[in-house]
Amino acid sequence: MSSLQIAALGECRIDSPLARLLQRRNTSQHYVDESDRVLLDDTVTMVSGRGVPVEELPSFEPGGPRQKIFFDPARTRVGIVTCGGLCPGLNNVIRALVLQLTTHYGVHRILGFRNGYQGLVPRYDHPPVELTPAYVDLIDKYGGTVLGTSRGNQDPDEIVDNLDRLGIDILFVIGGDGSMRGAVRIAEVVARRGRRIAVVGVPKTIDNDIPYIDQSFGFQTAVGQATEVIRAAHVEATAFPGGIGLVQLMGRHSGFIACYAALATHDADYVLVPEVPFALDGPDGFLAHLRRRVGDRGHAMIVVAEGAGQEHLATGPAGHDASGNQRLHDFGRYLRQRIIDEFAGAGVEASLKYIDPSYTIRGVPANPYDSVYCIRLAHAAVHAAMAGRTELVVGRWRGRFVHVPMPLVVGSRNQVDPDGDLWLSVLEATGQPPTFG
């Protein structure tokens, strides 16, 4: 499957400083040799359905250190940039990249580009900073990113001009789908000019919507924080007659945070996500069902992803942000008012508490799970870059670290499958009907 092939800048001829760690290692359930591949499919039905020999099955290049590398560490200069919205773990990735490059590969010329892709364009006047082990010490204890960030497209030709001027050999882009689209354009200009600059992505999206990756960093932390918000809202809902807790969580197009946080608390009566359409009105609509639920139990807890219910807002498209992402209407506030009107119109008492914790979650430090994951992603990114791989995103697929081509990452979106086991678990935990209306 050609779309899974990873671009390489050239033959690896330099002995890797990590080669000694790879001696006598063979592919196992915990390690994949660099000459092996990781299958895309994981069931007999999917594999047999391909109808091709084993060697022709679609597969990913495994991540990890190589015996030989492409770049000479003593002559290599690296750039690191963080782009898009904030997410727990950004500083962890920056720190791990710097420490891996310096301690294990001997690369000591590392620049941090400030304020996203703007920092790669000289006219914005955001001078880069020298990243050293001392500079990044302790930054993982804080949320946000020490490099700053921004949204918006920049001219890839201007960016590559600047990379050439600064002598950058490797550029690490830490960002989501919009950032990776920008990275693809940078890599295309690099290739068109015949330059040997590796462009490697570390996937950052709090919504967990990057495809062909089991999970993006920051997601576990976001779920943990969201869980505490749901617990608090549930306490409020149970304390008042006709109590209703309504929590809107991140999830523009993918409802993973809403699903996992609701399952973690087991307090939610309803979970509304973008992937599953629902009716608000009518005898079998959501509002009528909610009124019956409150009447039966005295309270209800609702978790809604921010991208859910956009079809119910008749105000038309909200345009796009600087990164090209479609702006969303605030469905949470709309639903809040519809619930208030529904209960008032029926003459039923209701005490509704609405909470949207999105930005308080984005800026927190990574939890222990994400801290570990950030380090391992950073290590995989450095191994790939030093081996001359380019235009790829590192991630974990079926529990294995792999290299995913950037064009594949930006070509689709990971979403909750309405026919999958996650959504089935949500329906079982909440007791809500499979459909409303």
VEXDREN-2710 file (C-alpha; in Angstrom, 1 decimal):
% VEXDREN-2710
k/r/px/py/pz
1/MET/0.0/0.0/0.0
2/SER/2.0/3.0/-1.3
3/SER/0.2/5.6/0.9
4/LEU/1.8/4.0/4.0
5/GLN/5.4/4.4/2.7
6/ILE/7.6/6.9/4.4
7/ALA/9.8/9.3/2.6
8/ALA/13.6/9.2/3.3
9/LEU/16.2/11.8/2.6
10/GLY/18.8/9.2/1.7
11/GLU/20.8/6.2/2.7
12/CYS/21.7/5.9/6.4
13/ARG/25.5/5.4/6.6
14/ILE/26.5/6.7/10.0
15/ASP/26.7/4.4/13.0
16/SER/24.0/5.3/15.5
17/PRO/25.0/6.2/19.1
18/LEU/22.2/3.9/20.2
19/ALA/23.3/0.9/18.1
20/ARG/24.6/-0.9/21.1
21/LEU/21.1/-0.9/22.7
22/LEU/19.7/-2.8/19.7
23/GLN/22.1/-5.8/19.8
24/ARG/20.3/-9.2/19.9
25/ARG/16.8/-7.6/19.9
26/ASN/14.2/-9.4/17.8
27/THR/10.6/-8.6/17.0
28/SER/8.3/-9.6/19.9
29/GLN/5.1/-8.5/21.4
30/HIS/7.0/-5.6/22.9
31/TYR/9.5/-4.6/20.2
32/VAL/9.5/-4.3/16.4
33/ASP/12.8/-4.7/14.5
34/GLU/13.5/-1.9/12.1
35/SER/13.3/-4.3/9.1
36/ASP/9.9/-5.6/10.1
37/ARG/6.5/-3.9/9.5
38/VAL/3.3/-3.3/11.7
39/LEU/0.1/-4.4/10.0
40/LEU/-2.7/-2.0/9.4
41/ASP/-5.4/-4.6/10.0
42/ASP/-5.8/-6.6/13.2
43/THR/-8.5/-9.2/12.5
44/VAL/-8.5/-12.3/10.4
45/THR/-11.5/-11.1/8.5
46/MET/-9.8/-7.8/7.6
47/VAL/-6.6/-9.4/6.6
48/SER/-8.2/-12.2/4.6
49/GLY/-10.4/-9.7/2.9
50/ARG/-7.4/-8.0/1.3
51/GLY/-6.8/-11.2/-0.8
52/VAL/-3.1/-10.5/-1.1
53/PRO/0.1/-12.3/0.1
54/VAL/1.4/-11.4/3.5
55/GLU/4.2/-9.3/2.2
56/GLU/1.7/-7.1/0.3
57/LEU/-0.6/-6.4/3.2
58/PRO/-0.8/-2.7/4.1
59/SER/1.6/-2.0/6.9
60/PHE/3.4/0.8/8.8
61/GLU/7.1/1.3/9.2
62/PRO/7.9/0.7/12.9
63/GLY/9.2/3.5/15.1
64/GLY/12.3/3.2/17.2
65/PRO/16.1/3.6/16.9
66/ARG/18.1/2.4/13.9
67/GLN/21.5/0.8/13.6
68/LYS/22.5/3.4/11.1
69/ILE/21.4/7.1/10.9
70/PHE/21.4/9.7/8.2
71/PHE/22.4/12.9/10.0
72/ASP/25.8/13.4/11.6
73/PRO/24.9/14.6/15.1
74/ALA/28.0/16.9/15.4
75/ARG/26.8/18.8/12.3
76/THR/23.1/18.7/12.8
77/ARG/20.9/21.7/13.7
78/VAL/17.4/21.2/14.9
79/GLY/14.3/23.4/15.1
80/ILE/11.2/22.8/17.3
81/VAL/7.9/24.6/16.9
82/THR/4.5/24.2/18.8
83/CYS/1.4/25.3/16.8
84/GLY/-2.4/25.6/17.3
85/GLY/-4.4/25.4/20.5
86/LEU/-2.9/24.5/23.9
87/CYS/-2.9/20.9/25.1
88/PRO/-1.5/19.2/28.2
89/GLY/1.9/17.8/27.5
90/LEU/3.4/20.3/25.1
91/ASN/6.3/21.2/27.4
92/ASN/6.9/17.5/28.1
93/VAL/7.4/16.9/24.4
94/ILE/9.7/19.9/24.0
95/ARG/11.8/18.8/27.0
96/ALA/12.0/15.2/25.9
97/LEU/13.1/16.1/22.4
98/VAL/15.9/18.3/23.7
99/LEU/17.1/15.7/26.2
100/GLN/17.0/12.9/23.7
101/LEU/18.8/14.9/21.1
102/THR/21.6/16.1/23.4
103/THR/22.1/13.2/25.8
104/HIS/21.7/10.2/23.4
105/TYR/22.6/11.6/20.0
106/GLY/25.0/14.4/20.8
107/VAL/23.1/17.1/19.0
108/HIS/23.7/20.4/20.7
109/ARG/22.4/23.0/18.3
110/ILE/18.6/23.2/18.9
111/LEU/16.4/26.2/18.2
112/GLY/13.0/26.8/19.6
113/PHE/10.7/28.8/17.2
114/ARG/8.4/31.1/19.1
115/ASN/4.7/31.6/18.7
116/GLY/3.9/28.8/16.2
117/TYR/4.6/29.1/12.5
118/GLN/4.9/32.9/12.9
119/GLY/8.3/32.2/14.6
120/LEU/9.5/30.6/11.3
121/VAL/8.8/33.8/9.3
122/PRO/11.3/36.6/10.0
123/ARG/8.9/39.5/9.4
124/TYR/7.0/38.7/12.6
125/ASP/10.2/39.4/14.5
126/HIS/10.0/36.5/17.0
127/PRO/13.6/35.5/17.4
128/PRO/14.2/31.8/18.1
129/VAL/15.6/30.7/21.4
130/GLU/18.5/28.3/22.1
131/LEU/17.1/25.2/23.7
132/THR/19.5/23.5/26.1
133/PRO/19.0/20.9/28.8
134/ALA/19.2/23.7/31.4
135/TYR/16.6/25.8/29.5
136/VAL/14.0/22.9/29.4
137/ASP/14.7/21.7/33.0
138/LEU/11.4/21.6/35.0
139/ILE/9.2/23.0/32.1
140/ASP/7.3/19.8/32.2
141/LYS/5.8/20.8/35.5
142/TYR/3.8/23.6/33.9
143/GLY/1.0/23.7/31.4
144/GLY/1.0/25.5/28.1
145/THR/4.2/25.8/26.0
146/VAL/7.3/27.7/26.8
147/LEU/7.7/28.4/23.0
148/GLY/4.3/30.0/22.7
149/THR/1.9/29.2/19.9
150/SER/-0.4/30.7/17.3
151/ARG/-3.0/29.8/14.6
152/GLY/-2.9/30.6/11.0
153/ASN/-1.2/29.6/7.8
154/GLN/2.2/31.0/6.8
155/ASP/3.9/31.0/3.4
156/PRO/5.9/27.7/3.3
157/ASP/8.4/29.3/0.9
158/GLU/9.2/32.0/3.5
159/ILE/9.5/29.3/6.1
160/VAL/11.9/27.1/4.0
161/ASP/14.0/30.3/3.2
162/ASN/14.4/30.8/6.9
163/LEU/15.2/27.2/7.6
164/ASP/17.9/27.4/4.9
165/ARG/19.3/30.7/6.4
166/LEU/19.5/29.2/9.8
167/GLY/21.0/25.9/8.6
168/ILE/18.2/23.8/10.0
169/ASP/18.4/20.1/9.2
170/ILE/15.4/18.8/11.2
171/LEU/12.2/20.5/12.0
172/PHE/9.9/19.0/14.7
173/VAL/6.3/20.2/14.4
174/ILE/4.2/19.7/17.5
175/GLY/0.6/20.3/16.6
176/GLY/-2.8/19.0/15.4
177/ASP/-4.3/18.5/11.9
178/GLY/-4.0/22.1/10.9
179/SER/-0.4/22.2/12.0
180/MET/0.3/19.0/10.1
181/ARG/-1.3/20.4/6.9
182/GLY/1.2/23.3/7.3
183/ALA/4.0/20.8/7.8
184/VAL/3.1/18.9/4.6
185/ARG/3.4/22.2/2.6
186/ILE/6.8/22.9/4.2
187/ALA/7.9/19.3/3.3
188/GLU/6.7/19.8/-0.3
189/VAL/8.7/23.0/-0.7
190/VAL/11.8/21.3/0.8
191/ALA/11.4/18.4/-1.7
192/ARG/10.8/20.7/-4.6
193/ARG/14.0/22.5/-3.9
194/GLY/16.0/19.3/-3.4
195/ARG/16.9/20.3/0.2
196/ARG/17.7/17.6/2.8
197/ILE/15.5/18.8/5.7
198/ALA/13.6/16.3/7.7
199/VAL/10.1/17.4/8.8
200/VAL/8.7/15.2/11.6
201/GLY/5.4/15.7/13.4
202/VAL/4.4/14.9/17.0
203/PRO/0.6/14.7/17.0
204/LYS/-1.1/17.1/19.4
205/THR/-4.9/17.2/19.6
206/ILE/-6.9/17.2/22.7
207/ASP/-9.9/15.8/20.8
208/ASN/-8.0/12.6/19.9
209/ASP/-9.1/13.0/16.3
210/ILE/-5.9/12.2/14.4
211/PRO/-6.4/9.1/12.3
212/TYR/-4.2/6.0/12.4
213/ILE/-3.0/6.8/15.9
214/ASP/-4.4/5.0/19.0
215/GLN/-4.3/8.1/21.1
216/SER/-2.8/11.6/21.0
217/PHE/-1.0/13.1/23.9
218/GLY/-3.0/15.2/26.3
219/PHE/-6.1/13.2/25.8
220/GLN/-5.8/11.2/29.0
221/THR/-5.2/14.4/31.1
222/ALA/-8.2/16.0/29.5
223/VAL/-10.4/13.1/30.3
224/GLY/-9.2/13.1/33.9
225/GLN/-9.9/16.8/34.3
226/ALA/-13.3/16.5/32.6
227/THR/-14.2/13.7/34.9
228/GLU/-13.9/15.9/37.9
229/VAL/-16.1/18.6/36.3
230/ILE/-18.8/16.0/35.6
231/ARG/-18.6/14.8/39.2
232/ALA/-19.1/18.3/40.5
233/ALA/-22.0/19.0/38.1
234/HIS/-23.6/15.7/39.2
235/VAL/-23.4/16.8/42.8
236/GLU/-25.1/20.1/41.9
237/ALA/-27.8/18.2/40.0
238/THR/-28.6/15.8/42.8
239/ALA/-28.8/18.6/45.5
240/PHE/-31.8/20.5/44.0
241/PRO/-35.3/19.5/43.0
242/GLY/-35.4/19.1/39.3
243/GLY/-31.6/19.3/39.2
244/ILE/-29.9/19.2/35.8
245/GLY/-26.2/19.2/35.2
246/LEU/-25.1/20.2/31.7
247/VAL/-21.3/20.0/30.9
248/GLN/-19.9/20.9/27.5
249/LEU/-16.5/19.4/26.7
250/MET/-14.0/19.6/23.9
251/GLY/-14.7/17.7/20.8
252/ARG/-15.3/19.7/17.6
253/HIS/-15.9/16.7/15.3
254/SER/-15.0/13.8/17.6
255/GLY/-16.7/13.0/20.9
256/PHE/-14.0/10.9/22.6
257/ILE/-13.5/13.1/25.6
258/ALA/-17.2/13.3/26.3
259/CYS/-17.5/9.5/26.0
260/TYR/-14.5/8.6/28.1
261/ALA/-15.2/11.2/30.8
262/ALA/-18.9/10.1/31.1
263/LEU/-17.8/6.4/31.4
264/ALA/-15.2/7.3/34.0
265/THR/-17.8/8.8/36.3
266/HIS/-20.8/6.6/35.4
267/ASP/-22.9/9.6/36.5
268/ALA/-24.1/10.7/33.0
269/ASP/-27.6/10.1/31.9
270/TYR/-27.0/11.4/28.4
271/VAL/-23.9/11.8/26.2
272/LEU/-24.4/13.9/23.0
273/VAL/-21.6/13.7/20.3
274/PRO/-21.1/15.0/16.8
275/GLU/-21.0/11.5/15.3
276/VAL/-24.5/10.6/16.4
277/PRO/-27.4/12.9/15.2
278/PHE/-30.3/13.4/17.5
279/ALA/-33.7/15.1/17.5
280/LEU/-34.5/17.7/20.1
281/ASP/-38.2/18.0/19.7
282/GLY/-41.2/15.7/19.4
283/PRO/-42.5/13.0/21.8
284/ASP/-39.3/10.8/21.3
285/GLY/-36.9/13.8/21.0
286/PHE/-34.2/14.5/23.5
287/LEU/-36.0/17.3/25.4
288/ALA/-39.1/15.2/26.1
289/HIS/-37.0/12.2/27.1
290/LEU/-35.0/14.4/29.5
291/ARG/-38.2/15.8/31.1
292/ARG/-39.4/12.2/31.7
293/ARG/-36.0/11.2/33.1
294/VAL/-36.1/14.1/35.6
295/GLY/-39.6/13.3/36.5
296/ASP/-38.8/9.7/37.2
297/ARG/-35.5/10.2/39.1
298/GLY/-35.6/13.8/40.2
299/HIS/-32.4/14.9/38.4
300/ALA/-30.3/14.3/35.3
301/MET/-26.7/14.7/34.1
302/ILE/-25.9/15.6/30.5
303/VAL/-22.5/15.6/28.8
304/VAL/-22.2/17.2/25.4
305/ALA/-19.3/17.5/23.0
306/GLU/-18.8/21.0/21.6
307/GLY/-19.4/19.9/18.0
308/ALA/-22.7/18.1/18.8
309/GLY/-26.0/19.4/17.6
310/GLN/-24.7/22.0/15.1
311/GLU/-27.6/21.0/12.8
312/HIS/-30.1/22.5/15.3
313/LEU/-28.6/26.0/15.1
314/ALA/-30.2/27.8/12.2
315/THR/-27.9/30.7/12.1
316/GLY/-25.8/29.4/9.3
317/PRO/-22.0/28.7/9.1
318/ALA/-19.8/30.6/11.6
319/GLY/-16.9/30.8/9.2
320/HIS/-13.4/29.6/9.8
321/ASP/-10.6/30.4/12.2
322/ALA/-7.0/31.5/11.2
323/SER/-6.0/27.8/10.9
324/GLY/-8.8/27.0/8.4
325/ASN/-10.9/25.1/11.0
326/GLN/-14.6/25.7/10.8
327/ARG/-15.9/27.8/13.6
328/LEU/-18.7/26.2/15.6
329/HIS/-21.8/27.7/17.1
330/ASP/-22.1/27.3/20.9
331/PHE/-24.5/24.4/21.1
332/GLY/-24.1/24.1/24.9
333/ARG/-25.6/27.5/25.6
334/TYR/-28.3/26.9/23.0
335/LEU/-29.2/23.5/24.6
336/ARG/-29.2/25.2/28.1
337/GLN/-31.9/27.7/26.9
338/ARG/-33.9/25.0/25.2
339/ILE/-34.0/22.9/28.3
340/ILE/-35.1/25.9/30.4
341/ASP/-37.8/26.7/27.9
342/GLU/-39.0/23.1/27.7
343/PHE/-39.4/22.7/31.5
344/ALA/-40.9/26.2/31.9
345/GLY/-43.4/25.5/29.1
346/ALA/-44.5/22.3/30.8
347/GLY/-44.8/24.0/34.2
348/VAL/-42.1/21.7/35.7
349/GLU/-39.5/22.9/38.2
350/ALA/-35.9/22.7/37.0
351/SER/-32.6/23.9/38.4
352/LEU/-30.0/23.8/35.7
353/LYS/-26.2/24.2/36.1
354/TYR/-24.2/24.7/32.9
355/ILE/-20.4/24.3/32.9
356/ASP/-17.9/24.7/30.0
357/PRO/-14.4/24.0/31.4
358/SER/-12.6/23.8/28.0
359/TYR/-9.9/26.4/28.5
360/THR/-9.3/25.4/32.1
361/ILE/-8.5/21.9/30.9
362/ARG/-6.3/22.8/28.0
363/GLY/-3.8/24.7/30.2
364/VAL/-3.1/22.1/32.9
365/PRO/0.1/20.1/33.2
366/ALA/0.1/16.5/31.8
367/ASN/-0.8/13.7/34.2
368/PRO/1.6/10.8/34.7
369/TYR/0.2/8.7/31.9
370/ASP/0.5/11.5/29.3
371/SER/3.9/12.5/30.7
372/VAL/5.2/9.0/29.9
373/TYR/3.5/9.0/26.5
374/CYS/5.0/12.4/25.6
375/ILE/8.5/11.2/26.4
376/ARG/8.0/8.0/24.3
377/LEU/6.6/10.0/21.3
378/ALA/9.5/12.4/21.5
379/HIS/12.0/9.6/21.5
380/ALA/10.3/8.0/18.5
381/ALA/10.3/11.4/16.7
382/VAL/14.0/11.9/17.3
383/HIS/14.8/8.3/16.1
384/ALA/12.9/8.9/12.9
385/ALA/14.4/12.3/12.2
386/MET/18.0/11.2/12.8
387/ALA/17.4/8.3/10.4
388/GLY/16.5/10.8/7.7
389/ARG/12.8/10.0/7.6
390/THR/10.6/13.0/6.7
391/GLU/7.0/14.1/6.1
392/LEU/5.7/11.7/8.8
393/VAL/3.9/11.7/12.2
394/VAL/5.0/9.4/15.0
395/GLY/2.3/7.6/16.9
396/ARG/1.1/4.4/18.4
397/TRP/-1.0/1.9/16.4
398/ARG/-2.3/-1.3/18.0
399/GLY/0.1/-0.6/20.8
400/ARG/3.2/-0.3/18.5
401/PHE/5.0/2.9/17.8
402/VAL/4.9/3.6/14.0
403/HIS/5.6/6.2/11.4
404/VAL/2.5/7.5/9.7
405/PRO/2.8/9.6/6.5
406/MET/1.6/13.1/7.0
407/PRO/-0.7/13.2/3.9
408/LEU/-2.5/10.2/5.4
409/VAL/-2.9/12.0/8.8
410/VAL/-4.5/15.2/7.3
411/GLY/-6.7/13.3/4.8
412/SER/-9.3/12.1/7.3
413/ARG/-10.4/12.3/11.0
414/ASN/-10.6/9.8/13.8
415/GLN/-14.1/9.7/15.2
416/VAL/-16.4/7.8/17.6
417/ASP/-17.9/4.9/15.6
418/PRO/-21.7/4.8/16.2
419/ASP/-21.4/1.0/15.5
420/GLY/-18.3/0.5/17.7
421/ASP/-17.8/-0.9/21.2
422/LEU/-17.1/2.5/22.7
423/TRP/-20.4/4.0/21.8
424/LEU/-22.1/0.8/22.9
425/SER/-20.5/1.1/26.3
426/VAL/-21.8/4.7/26.5
427/LEU/-25.3/3.6/25.7
428/GLU/-25.1/0.8/28.3
429/ALA/-23.7/3.1/31.0
430/THR/-26.2/6.0/30.4
431/GLY/-29.3/4.0/29.6
432/GLN/-30.1/6.6/26.9
433/PRO/-31.9/5.3/23.8
434/PRO/-29.7/4.6/20.7
435/THR/-31.6/7.4/18.9
436/PHE/-33.8/10.3/19.7
437/GLY/-36.8/11.1/17.5
END
